[in-house]
C-alpha cells in the first residue's frame, strides 16, 4: 500500500501542483471522516474521478506510471 499511496500522491501533485493537491487531501479527509475501511489514496482517486472528470484519466494514468516506476526503484 505505501507504494500505491506514493504513486497517487505523485500523480496528484504532478497534475495539480502541491497546493491544490493538498486541498484535495483535505476535502477527501473531511468527507471520509474517521472511516478507515477504504485507503485514503483510493478515496482520492474516486474523488478525482467524480469531481474532476476532465483531469481524472490523466491523473490515473500518471498514478499507474508512478506505481510501475516504484516497483523497479527498490
C-alpha positions in Angstrom: 0.0 0.0 0.0 2.7 2.6 0.7 3.9 2.4 -2.9 0.3 2.9 -4.1 -0.1 5.9 -1.8 3.2 7.4 -3.1 2.1 6.9 -6.7 -1.3 8.6 -6.2 0.4 11.4 -4.3 3.0 11.9 -7.0 0.3 11.9 -9.7 -1.9 14.4 -7.9 1.0 16.8 -7.2 2.2 16.5 -10.8 -1.3 17.3 -12.2 -2.5 19.9 -9.7 0.6 21.2 -8.0 1.3 20.8 -4.3 -1.1 23.4 -3.1 -4.2 22.2 -5.0 -3.2 18.5 -4.2 -3.2 19.4 -0.5 -6.7 20.9 -0.9 -7.9 17.7 -2.4 -6.5 15.7 0.5 -8.2 18.0 3.0 -11.5 17.8 1.1 -11.4 14.0 0.9 -10.3 13.6 4.5 -13.2 15.8 5.7 -15.7 13.8 3.6 -14.4 10.4 4.7 -14.2 11.3 8.4 -12.7 8.5 10.6 -13.7 5.7 8.3 -10.5 3.7 7.5 -12.1 0.9 5.6 -11.1 2.4 2.3 -7.5 3.6 2.0 -7.1 7.4 1.5 -5.2 7.0 -1.8 -8.2 5.0 -3.2 -10.6 7.6 -1.9 -8.6 10.3 -3.6 -8.8 8.5 -6.9 -12.6 8.0 -6.5 -13.0 11.7 -5.6 -10.9 12.9 -8.6 -13.0 10.7 -10.9 -16.2 12.1 -9.6 -15.3 15.7 -9.1 -12.6 16.3 -11.8 -13.7 14.1 -14.7 -11.7 16.0 -17.3 -8.5 15.5 -15.4 -9.2 12.1 -13.9 -7.8 10.0 -16.7 -4.5 11.9 -16.8 -4.2 11.6 -13.0 -5.0 7.8 -13.1 -2.5 7.3 -15.9 0.2 9.2 -14.1 -0.5 7.2 -10.9 -0.1 4.0 -12.9 3.2 5.2 -14.2 4.4 6.2 -10.8 3.4 2.9 -9.3 5.2 0.9 -12.0 8.3 3.0 -11.7 8.2 2.4 -7.9 8.3 -1.3 -8.4 11.7 -1.1 -10.1 13.2 1.6 -7.8 14.0 -0.7 -4.9 
